[in-house]
Amino acid sequence: MPDHHHSSRLANLWDFARTEGMSEAEKLLYRSNLLGSDKRITNYGGGNTSSKIMEADPLTGAKVEVLWVKGSGGDVGTMRMDGFATLYMDKLDALKRLYRGVEHEDEMVGFLPHCAFNLNPRAASIDTPLHAFVPKPHVDHMHPDAIIAIAASADSRALTVRIFGSDIGWLPWKRPGFELGLWLEKFCRENPKARGVVLESHGLFTWGDTPESCYETTIEIINRAIAWLEENAAAPAFGGEKRKSLPASERRAAAARLMPAIRGLIGGEERKIGHFDDSDTVLDFIDSHQFEALAPLGTSCPDHFLRTKIRPLVIEAGANGFDADAVIAALPGAIAAYREDYAAYYERCRKPGSPAMRDPNAVVYLVPSVGMITFARDKATARIAGEFYVNAINVMRGASGVSSYRGLPEQEAFDIEYWALEEAKLQRMPKPKPLAGRVALVTGGSGGIGKATARRLLSEGACVVLADIDEAAMEKAEEELTGDFGKDVVRKVDMNVTAEEQVIAAFANAAVEYGGLDILVSNAGISSAAPVGETELSLWNRNMGILATGYFLVARQAFRLMKQQKIGGAIVFIASKNGLAASPNASAYCTAKAAEIHLARCLALEGAEFGIRVNTVNPDAVLRGSKIWTGEWREQRAAAYHMAPDELEEHYRKRSMLKRSVFPEDVAEAVYFLASEASAKSTGNIINVDAGNAQSFTR
C-alpha cells in the first residue's frame, strides 16, 4: 500500500517583503496565521503562539514588557488581532510567589485576569504560563502530526534524542498549566542552547530571538521529524492492507444508510449533525492489519481526545465484507455497549467534585471498508472532530512505524476531559439556537420563498440543503447564504422533484452531508394560467407532475428517512390560496394545489405515530423575489385584471383584507414556526399568509 501522507516537506512561507514595516504584534499575527494554515503543523484551535513586546503603560507611559499570547478558545490559522490576550510580564512573574504547588495549580487561572494589560477583555488560556515563563521573546507551541508521532511513542525520549540531539529537549507528560510553565522555564535555564522541547504525548515548543527565526525553527524541526519518520518508518503502514475498501460510490451509499440509523440512536436527547470522511488516510487505517489493535487505544494529544472522546466506536463490518443490513441490525447493541463502557470509564476515574458525566455517545465511528463518520452538535464541530481523528491516524502511523504507539493513560485522559477549567469553558458557551442540530431540505431552494425560508432556518441554527433544477440560480443562492452563514451549513443538490431517482439521490446526499433529515420544506413550484378550453394536456400534466406527484415523491422520501431515524420530523408544504379558493382560468394550477393540501392532511394522519408533523402554508400574491411571477404568469394575471404588470402588487395589496403586501420573508416566518418546536403540538394545519382573503378561510 503506498504511503503518500508524509511525502512532502513544509514550505517556509515567511515573506520578508510583507513583514517589512509591521509592528511586533502584527508580525505575531502573521506568524500565527502562517502556522495555522497547514493541518500538518497544528489542528483547528490547537496550539498557540506568543511574543513578549515592549509597550507604553497606559497609566504611566513607561515602557513595560507585555506578553501577547493566543487567547482562550481561538484558532491560530484564522485569528485576528483581537484574538490575543495581553498581560503584564512583571505581574505574571509575581504569580510565582502566590503558587501553592501542583495540587492547587488550577487556582492560578483565576489570577490571570489581574495581569491583563490595557483592560484587554480576551480571556487568557491555560497555556499562558507556558509562554510567559520560557525566557525567550518569541514562542510557538504546535501539535504537528510528525512530532506527536514521536511524543506518543513508547520510546518517546530516546527517539527525541536520536532525531534532534541536544537541539531539542524532552519533557515527560504533564497536563498544561502553571507547573508545566515552571518545568519549561527550568529546562530553558539548564539548556540555554536548546531551541525547543518535545512534550511527551502532547506536542512541540520552539522559540527564537526574532519572530521569523522562531517560525523558521518550528518549520525546520517539524521537517526533520517528517524526514526521519519517512526514512525509518516500517513499510507498509499499519502492517499493510487486510481488507479492500468498497468503491467510492458504494462507500457513499453505505454512509447514506448508516448515518441516519446512527443519528437516530444517539440523537434522542439532543440532535446531532454528521460528517463523513473516506479519504485515503482514513481508508489506509481502517482497512489495515493493525486497525483492530490500534483503534481502541484512543488518541494521545489532549486536543485530540477533547474533540474525539477517549476512543472511537469501531463498527464491525462482518467477516464476509460489508453488509449494510447486518451492520444496521447490530448498531443498537454496539452503541449501547459504547455508552456502558464510557459510563464505566467515568465511574472508574471520577473524583470528588468531578463534573457530571457528559453525553456518553461516541463522536467517531469507524466503519471498515467504508470510512469514518463523526457526529457532534453542529457541522463544524463534527467536521473538526474528523480532522482531529485524521491527525490521530497520522500520529498512530508514525509512532507504530518506528516504535509502538501509546495513548494517554486513562486517568490522565479523564482528568483533562473532566477538568474543572474545561467544564467552565463549556458552561460559558452560548445556549444553542432553536434549530441547532436540525437538518432541513428545501425544494425550489433558489426561488424567492425557498431562499427566504433557507435564510430563516439557517438564522436559527439549522443546516440547509437547497434542492432545485435551476443550477445558475442555485449557485447564486448558495454563494449568498454561505457568505452569511458559512460553508459548513449550506449544501446544494440538483433535483427535479418529478424524477424519482433524483429525489432518492438528493435525500441520500443530505444523509451523507449532515447525517439525516429533520425538516422538509416542499416548495418547488410553477405557475400557469389558461381557460379550461385552452388548457393543453401537457400543461395539465406539468402542474400535476410538479405540484402533486413532486410533492408526493419528496414527502415519501422524507418519511422513509425520518422513520429510519425514529426521532420525528416536520414537513411543511408550500401550497397556495388557490388550493382553497377557486380561480378562473387556472384550473390546472388550482387543482394541483388542492391535491397538495389534501396530500398534506393524509400524511399528517400517517406521520403522527412516528412524530412526523405535516403542515401547510398557503401564500398569496407574493410577487417580490418569487420566480413564478417572472414571465407569462405575471402578464396573464395583469391582463385578467386589465392593468399593467407593474400595477399588480398594488392591486393585490388593496384587494387583501389587511391592505398589506406579502413578501417571501413573511412566508418563511410561517414555515419556521411550523418547522420548530414552537408548533410541536400542531399537525394537519394550514396557515394562510395572504394578508387576509375571506375566500381562502379554511372553514
C-alpha positions in Angstrom: 0.0 0.0 0.0 1.6 3.3 -1.0 2.2 5.6 2.0 1.7 9.0 0.5 0.9 11.0 3.5 4.2 12.4 4.7 5.9 12.7 1.3 6.2 16.4 1.3 8.1 18.9 3.5 6.6 22.0 4.9 7.5 25.1 2.9 8.9 28.2 4.7 6.3 30.7 3.7 7.8 33.7 5.6 7.7 36.7 3.2 10.1 39.5 4.4 8.5 41.9 1.9 5.2 41.5 3.6 6.5 41.9 7.1 8.6 45.0 6.4 7.1 47.8 8.4 4.9 45.6 10.5 4.7 46.1 14.3 5.9 43.3 16.6 2.2 42.4 17.3 1.4 42.4 13.6 4.3 40.0 13.0 3.0 37.7 15.7 -0.4 37.6 14.0 1.3 37.0 10.6 3.3 34.1 12.1 0.3 32.6 13.8 -1.8 32.6 10.6 1.1 31.1 8.6 1.5 28.2 11.2 -2.3 27.6 11.4 -2.7 27.4 7.6 -1.4 23.8 7.5 -3.1 21.0 9.4 0.3 19.1 9.5 1.5 21.9 11.8 -1.4 22.1 14.1 -5.1 21.2 14.1 -8.0 23.6 14.2 -8.0 25.5 17.5 -4.8 23.7 18.6 -1.5 25.2 19.7 -0.7 28.8 20.5 1.9 31.5 19.8 3.3 34.4 21.8 5.7 37.4 21.7 7.0 39.5 24.6 6.7 43.1 23.4 7.7 46.4 25.0 4.6 48.6 25.2 3.8 52.0 26.8 1.9 51.5 30.0 -1.5 53.4 29.6 -1.2 54.8 33.2 2.5 55.8 33.5 3.6 56.0 29.9 6.7 53.9 30.9 7.8 51.1 28.7 6.7 47.7 30.1 7.1 44.1 28.9 3.8 42.7 27.7 3.1 39.1 26.8 0.9 38.8 23.7 -0.4 35.2 23.6 -3.3 33.5 21.8 -6.4 33.8 24.0 -8.6 31.0 25.2 -10.6 29.1 22.5 -9.1 30.8 19.5 -7.6 29.3 16.3 -4.1 30.4 15.2 -5.0 30.0 11.5 -8.0 32.3 11.4 -7.5 34.6 14.4 -7.2 38.4 14.2 -5.6 40.9 16.5 -8.5 40.7 19.0 -7.7 37.0 19.5 -4.6 37.8 21.6 -4.6 38.1 25.4 -2.1 40.7 26.6 -0.6 40.5 30.1 2.0 42.4 32.1 5.1 40.2 32.3 6.1 41.5 35.7 2.6 40.6 37.1 2.9 37.1 35.6 6.3 36.6 37.2 4.8 37.8 40.5 2.3 34.9 40.4 5.2 32.5 41.2 5.1 33.9 44.7 1.4 33.0 45.1 1.8 29.5 43.7 0.9 26.9 46.4 2.0 23.8 44.5 0.8 21.4 41.8 -2.3 20.3 43.7 -3.5 23.9 43.7 -2.3 24.9 40.2 -5.9 25.4 38.8 -6.4 28.4 41.1 -3.7 30.3 39.2 -6.0 30.7 36.3 -8.2 32.9 38.4 -5.2 35.3 38.8 -4.6 35.8 35.1 -7.3 38.5 34.6 -5.5 40.5 37.3 -2.5 40.6 34.9 -4.4 41.9 31.9 -2.7 44.8 30.1 -4.7 47.8 28.8 -8.1 46.3 30.0 -7.9 43.6 27.2 -11.1 41.6 27.6 -9.7 38.5 25.8 -9.6 35.6 28.3 -6.1 34.2 28.7 -5.8 30.5 28.2 -4.4 27.7 30.5 -1.2 27.7 28.3 -0.3 31.3 29.3 2.3 30.4 31.9 4.0 28.0 29.4 4.7 31.0 27.2 5.3 33.5 29.9 8.0 31.5 31.7 10.0 30.5 28.7 12.8 33.1 28.9 12.7 33.9 25.2 10.9 36.7 23.3 9.0 34.5 20.7 7.5 31.1 21.4 5.5 28.7 19.2 3.6 25.7 20.7 2.2 23.5 17.9 0.7 20.0 17.6 2.4 18.6 14.4 1.4 15.1 13.5 5.1 14.1 12.9 6.2 15.4 16.4 3.2 13.9 18.2 4.1 10.6 16.5 7.4 10.7 18.3 5.9 12.2 21.5 3.2 9.4 21.6 5.7 6.5 21.1 6.8 4.1 23.8 10.4 5.2 23.1 9.5 8.9 23.0 12.5 10.2 24.9 15.1 8.1 23.1 13.7 8.9 19.7 13.8 12.7 20.5 17.5 12.4 21.4 18.2 10.3 18.3 16.5 12.7 15.9 17.4 16.1 17.4 20.4 15.5 19.7 20.7 18.4 22.2 19.0 20.8 19.8 15.5 19.9 21.1 14.8 18.6 24.6 12.2 16.3 26.0 9.8 16.6 29.0 7.6 13.8 30.3 3.8 14.1 30.2 2.4 16.9 32.3 -1.1 18.4 32.0 -0.9 22.0 30.6 -0.9 24.6 33.5 1.3 26.5 35.9 3.5 23.6 36.8 4.4 22.8 33.2 5.3 26.5 32.7 7.8 26.2 35.6 9.2 23.0 34.1 9.7 24.8 30.8 11.4 27.7 32.4 13.8 25.3 34.3 14.5 23.4 31.1 15.5 26.6 29.3 17.7 27.8 32.1 19.5 24.5 32.2 19.8 24.1 28.4 20.5 27.6 27.1 21.4 26.3 23.6 18.3 24.2 23.0 15.8 25.7 20.5 12.8 23.8 21.7 11.4 20.8 23.6 9.1 17.9 22.8 6.4 17.4 25.4 5.5 13.7 25.8 2.0 12.8 24.4 1.4 16.4 23.7 3.4 18.4 21.1 6.2 20.8 20.4 7.6 24.0 21.9 10.1 26.1 20.0 11.4 29.6 20.5 13.6 32.3 18.9 15.0 35.8 19.3 13.0 37.2 16.3 9.6 36.3 15.0 11.0 34.9 11.8 13.7 32.8 13.5 11.1 31.3 15.8 8.9 30.5 12.8 11.8 29.1 10.8 12.8 26.8 13.8 9.3 25.5 14.0 9.2 24.6 10.3 12.7 23.1 10.4 12.1 20.9 13.4 8.8 19.5 12.0 10.5 18.8 8.7 13.3 17.0 10.4 10.8 14.8 12.2 8.9 14.2 8.9 12.1 13.2 7.1 13.2 10.9 9.9 9.9 9.1 10.0 9.9 8.7 6.2 13.3 7.2 6.3 12.8 4.9 9.3 9.1 4.0 9.4 8.2 0.4 8.7 6.5 -0.2 5.4 3.8 -0.8 4.6 1.9 1.5 7.0 -0.2 -0.2 9.7 1.1 -3.7 8.6 -0.5 -3.4 5.2 -3.9 -4.0 3.7 -6.2 -6.5 5.5 -9.4 -5.9 3.5 -10.4 -4.0 0.4 -12.3 -0.7 0.6 -15.6 -0.5 -1.2 -15.6 1.6 -4.4 -16.2 5.3 -3.8 -19.9 5.3 -4.9 -20.6 2.3 -2.7 -18.9 3.9 0.3 -21.2 6.9 -0.1 -24.2 4.7 -0.4 -23.3 2.8 2.7 -22.8 6.1 4.6 -26.2 7.3 3.4 -27.8 4.2 5.0 -25.7 4.1 8.2 -25.7 7.8 9.2 -29.4 8.2 9.7 -29.5 5.0 11.7 -26.7 6.1 14.0 -28.1 9.6 14.2 -31.5 8.2 15.4 -29.8 6.1 18.1 -27.7 8.9 19.5 -30.0 11.9 18.8 -32.9 11.4 21.1 -31.8 13.8 23.8 -30.0 16.2 21.5 -30.0 16.2 17.7 -26.6 15.7 16.2 -25.1 16.6 12.8 -22.9 14.1 11.0 -19.8 14.3 8.8 -18.3 11.6 6.5 -14.7 11.1 5.5 -13.5 8.4 3.2 -10.1 9.9 2.4 -7.1 7.7 1.6 -5.7 8.4 5.1 -8.8 7.0 6.8 -9.1 4.0 4.5 -5.5 3.0 4.8 -6.0 2.9 8.6 -9.4 1.2 8.9 -8.6 -1.5 6.3 -5.2 -2.3 7.7 -3.9 -5.3 9.7 -3.2 -3.1 12.8 -6.5 -1.3 12.9 -8.2 -3.6 15.4 -5.2 -3.3 17.8 -4.7 0.5 17.4 -8.2 1.9 17.3 -9.2 1.0 20.9 -6.0 2.8 22.2 -7.7 6.1 21.5 -5.8 9.4 21.0 -2.9 10.9 22.8 -2.7 14.6 22.4 -5.1 16.4 24.8 -6.6 18.4 22.0 -7.3 15.3 20.0 -9.4 13.5 22.6 -11.2 16.6 23.9 -12.6 16.7 20.3 -12.9 12.9 19.7 -13.6 11.4 23.1 -11.1 8.9 24.6 -11.7 6.4 21.9 -13.7 5.8 18.7 -16.6 3.2 18.2 -15.5 0.6 15.7 -18.4 -0.7 13.8 -17.9 -4.4 12.9 -18.5 -4.8 9.1 -18.7 -8.6 9.2 -16.3 -11.4 8.2 -17.7 -11.6 4.6 -17.3 -8.0 3.6 -19.6 -5.0 4.3 -23.3 -5.9 4.7 -25.4 -2.8 5.4 -28.4 -4.7 6.7 -26.3 -6.7 9.1 -24.4 -3.6 10.3 -27.6 -1.6 10.9 -29.1 -4.5 12.8 -26.1 -4.6 15.1 -25.9 -0.8 15.6 -28.2 -0.6 18.7 -26.2 -3.1 20.6 -22.8 -1.6 19.6 -23.9 1.9 20.6 -25.4 0.7 23.9 -22.2 -1.1 24.7 -20.1 2.0 23.9 -22.3 4.0 26.3 -21.9 1.4 29.0 -18.2 1.4 28.5 -18.0 5.1 28.7 -20.1 5.2 31.9 -17.7 2.6 33.4 -14.7 4.8 32.4 -16.4 7.8 34.1 -17.1 5.8 37.3 -13.5 4.4 37.4 -11.9 7.7 37.0 -14.2 10.2 38.7 -13.1 12.2 41.7 -15.0 14.1 44.4 -16.2 17.2 42.7 -15.8 15.9 39.1 -18.4 17.5 36.7 -21.4 15.3 36.0 -21.0 12.7 33.2 -21.5 14.2 29.7 -23.1 12.7 26.7 -21.8 9.0 26.7 -22.2 8.5 22.9 -19.2 8.2 20.6 -18.1 11.1 18.4 -16.0 9.0 16.0 -17.5 5.9 14.2 -15.0 3.8 12.2 -16.6 1.6 9.6 -14.1 -0.8 7.9 -14.3 -0.7 4.0 -16.5 2.4 4.2 -14.9 5.3 6.1 -15.1 7.5 9.2 -18.3 9.1 10.4 -18.3 11.8 13.1 -21.3 13.2 15.0 -21.4 16.4 17.1 -23.9 19.1 18.0 -23.1 21.1 14.8 -21.5 20.6 11.4 -18.3 22.5 12.1 -17.7 20.5 15.3 -18.4 17.2 13.6 -16.0 18.1 10.7 -13.3 19.3 13.0 -13.6 16.2 15.2 -13.0 14.2 12.0 -9.9 16.4 11.2 -8.6 15.7 14.7 -9.0 12.0 14.3 -7.1 12.2 10.9 -4.4 13.8 12.9 -4.5 11.0 15.4 -4.3 8.4 12.5 -1.2 10.2 11.2 0.3 10.1 14.7 -0.5 6.3 15.1 1.0 5.7 11.6 4.3 7.5 12.6 4.5 6.0 16.1 3.7 2.4 15.2 6.1 2.6 12.2 9.1 3.3 14.4 8.1 2.2 17.9 4.8 1.3 19.5 2.0 3.8 19.8 0.8 4.8 23.3 -2.5 6.6 24.1 -2.6 8.7 27.2 -3.2 6.8 30.5 -6.9 6.6 31.2 -6.8 8.7 34.4 -4.8 11.4 32.7 -7.2 11.5 29.8 -10.2 11.7 32.2 -8.5 14.5 34.2 -8.3 16.6 31.1 -11.8 15.7 29.7 -13.4 16.4 33.1 -11.1 19.3 34.1 -13.0 21.9 36.1 -11.4 24.6 33.8 -12.6 22.8 30.7 -16.1 22.5 32.3 -16.1 26.2 33.0 -15.3 26.9 29.3 -18.2 24.6 28.3 -20.6 26.4 30.7 -19.6 29.7 29.1 -20.7 28.6 25.6 -23.8 30.4 24.3 -27.1 28.5 24.5 -27.8 26.6 21.3 -30.2 28.2 18.8 -33.7 26.7 18.5 -32.9 24.7 15.3 -29.3 23.7 16.3 -28.7 20.1 15.3 -31.5 20.1 12.8 -31.2 19.4 9.0 -33.6 20.9 6.5 -34.1 20.2 2.8 -35.8 23.0 0.9 -37.1 22.3 -2.7 -37.3 25.2 -5.0 -34.5 26.4 -2.8 -33.2 29.2 -5.1 -36.5 31.0 -5.6 -37.9 33.8 -3.5 -39.8 31.8 -0.9 -37.2 29.0 -0.9 -34.3 31.2 -0.3 -36.0 33.3 2.3 -37.0 30.1 4.1 -33.5 28.7 3.9 -32.2 32.0 5.4 -34.7 31.9 8.2 -33.9 28.3 9.1 -30.1 29.0 8.9 -30.5 32.0 11.2 -32.0 29.7 13.8 -29.1 27.2 13.7 -30.3 24.6 11.1 -28.1 23.1 8.3 -29.9 23.5 5.0 -29.8 21.5 1.7 -31.0 23.6 -1.2 -32.6 21.5 -4.0 -33.6 23.0 -7.3 -33.4 22.4 -11.1 -32.1 25.9 -11.8 -28.4 25.4 -11.4 -27.4 29.0 -12.0 -29.9 30.4 -9.5 -28.8 27.8 -7.0 -25.1 28.6 -7.4 -26.1 32.2 -6.6 -28.2 31.3 -3.6 -25.5 29.0 -2.2 -22.9 31.7 -2.6 -25.1 34.3 -0.9 -26.1 32.0 2.0 -22.6 30.6 2.6 -21.3 34.2 2.6 -23.7 35.0 5.5 -23.8 31.7 7.4 -20.5 29.9 6.5 -19.7 26.9 4.2 -20.5 24.2 6.8 -24.2 24.8 7.0 -25.3 25.1 3.3 -25.3 22.4 0.6 -27.0 22.4 -2.8 -28.2 19.5 -4.9 -29.7 19.4 -8.4 -33.1 17.8 -8.2 -36.1 17.6 -10.3 -39.0 16.8 -8.0 -40.8 14.7 -10.7 -37.7 12.4 -11.2 -37.9 9.6 -8.7 -34.2 8.6 -8.9 -33.1 12.3 -8.5 -35.3 12.7 -5.4 -33.9 9.5 -3.8 -30.3 10.6 -4.6 -30.9 14.1 -3.2 -32.1 12.7 0.2 -29.2 10.2 0.3 -26.9 13.2 -0.3 -28.4 15.1 2.6 -27.9 11.9 4.8 -24.2 11.8 3.9 -23.6 15.5 4.2 -25.4 16.0 7.5 -26.4 12.6 8.9 -30.1 12.6 8.2 -33.2 14.9 7.9 -35.5 16.7 10.4 -37.3 19.3 8.2 -38.6 19.1 4.7 -39.9 22.3 3.1 -41.7 21.2 -0.1 -41.7 24.5 -2.1 -40.9 23.7 -5.8 -43.5 25.4 -7.9 -44.6 26.5 -11.3 -47.5 28.7 -12.4 -49.8 28.6 -15.3 -53.0 30.3 -16.5 -55.4 29.3 -19.3 -59.1 28.9 -19.7 -60.1 25.3 -19.5 -60.8 25.0 -23.2 -57.3 26.2 -24.0 -55.6 24.1 -21.3 -53.3 21.6 -23.1 -53.0 18.1 -21.6 -49.2 18.8 -21.4 -49.9 21.9 -19.2 -52.3 19.9 -17.0 -49.8 17.1 -16.6 -47.0 19.5 -15.8 -48.9 21.1 -13.0 -49.9 17.7 -11.6 -46.3 16.4 -12.1 -44.6 19.1 -10.2 -47.2 20.2 -7.7 -48.8 16.9 -6.8 -46.6 14.0 -7.9 -43.4 16.0 -7.0 -44.8 16.8 -3.5 -45.6 13.1 -3.1 -42.1 12.0 -4.1 -40.2 14.3 -1.8 -42.6 13.7 1.1 -42.3 9.9 0.6 -38.5 10.1 0.8 -38.6 12.4 3.8 -40.9 9.9 5.5 -38.6 7.0 4.8 -35.6 8.9 6.2 -37.5 10.2 9.3 -38.9 6.8 10.1 -35.4 5.2 9.9 -34.1 7.8 12.4 -37.1 7.3 14.7 -36.8 10.9 16.2 -39.7 12.5 14.4 -39.6 15.4 12.0 -41.5 18.3 10.4 -42.8 18.6 6.8 -44.1 21.9 5.5 -45.8 22.1 2.2 -45.9 25.5 0.4 -49.3 25.4 -1.3 -51.4 28.4 -2.3 -54.6 30.3 -1.6 -55.7 28.8 -4.9 -55.7 25.4 -3.3 -58.7 26.5 -1.2 -60.2 29.3 -3.3 -61.1 28.5 -6.9 -59.8 30.9 -9.5 -60.9 31.3 -13.1 -58.5 30.5 -16.0 -56.1 28.5 -13.7 -57.9 25.1 -13.3 -54.7 23.0 -13.7 -52.8 25.1 -11.1 -55.7 25.3 -8.6 -56.5 21.6 -8.8 -52.9 20.6 -8.3 -52.5 22.9 -5.3 -55.7 21.5 -3.8 -54.2 18.0 -4.3 -51.1 19.2 -2.4 -53.2 20.4 0.6 -55.1 17.1 0.8 -51.9 15.1 0.5 -50.5 17.0 3.5 -53.6 16.1 5.5 -53.3 12.4 4.6 -49.6 12.5 5.5 -50.4 14.2 8.9 -52.6 11.2 9.7 -49.8 8.7 8.7 -47.0 10.6 10.3 -48.5 11.2 13.8 -47.5 7.8 15.3 -43.9 8.5 14.2 -43.7 12.0 15.5 -43.7 13.4 11.9 -45.8 16.5 11.7 -47.1 17.7 8.4 -48.5 21.2 7.9 -49.2 23.6 5.1 -48.5 27.3 4.4 -50.8 29.0 1.9 -49.2 32.1 0.5 -50.9 34.5 -1.9 -49.7 37.3 -4.2 -46.0 37.0 -3.2 -44.6 39.0 -6.1 -41.3 40.3 -4.9 -38.5 37.8 -5.4 -40.8 34.9 -6.4 -39.7 33.1 -9.6 -43.3 32.1 -10.5 -44.1 35.7 -11.1 -41.5 36.2 -13.7 -42.6 35.8 -17.3 -46.1 34.9 -18.6 -47.9 34.4 -15.3 -47.4 38.0 -14.3 -48.5 39.2 -17.7 -51.6 36.9 -17.7 -52.7 37.9 -14.2 -52.3 41.6 -15.1 -54.3 41.0 -18.4 -57.0 39.2 -16.4 -57.4 42.4 -14.3 -57.0 44.8 -17.2 -53.9 46.5 -15.8 -50.1 46.9 -16.4 -47.9 44.2 -14.8 -46.2 46.7 -12.5 -49.6 47.7 -11.1 -50.2 44.1 -9.9 -48.5 44.3 -6.5 -50.6 47.4 -5.6 -53.7 45.7 -6.8 -53.1 42.6 -4.6 -52.3 44.8 -1.6 -55.6 46.7 -2.0 -57.5 43.5 -2.6 -56.3 42.0 0.7 -58.4 42.5 3.9 -55.4 43.9 5.8 -54.3 46.0 2.8 -50.7 44.8 3.1 -48.2 43.3 0.7 -47.0 39.8 1.3 -43.2 39.1 1.0 -41.1 35.9 0.8 -39.9 36.6 4.4 -43.5 36.5 5.7 -44.0 33.0 4.3 -40.6 32.0 5.7 -41.7 33.1 9.2 -44.7 30.8 9.0 -42.5 27.9 7.8 -40.1 28.5 10.6 -42.9 28.3 13.1 -44.2 25.0 11.7 -40.7 23.5 11.5 -39.8 24.5 15.0 -40.6 23.2 18.5 -42.9 26.2 18.9 -45.5 24.3 16.9 -44.7 20.8 18.4 -48.4 20.2 19.1 -49.6 21.1 15.6 -50.1 18.8 12.6 -52.5 18.8 9.7 -52.8 22.6 9.9 -52.9 25.3 7.3 -51.5 28.8 7.9 -52.6 31.4 5.3 -50.1 34.1 4.6 -52.1 36.2 2.3 -52.8 39.5 4.2 -56.4 38.3 4.5 -58.7 36.7 1.9 -62.2 35.5 3.0 -62.4 33.1 0.1 -59.4 31.1 1.4 -60.5 30.8 5.1 -60.1 27.1 6.0 -63.6 26.8 7.5 
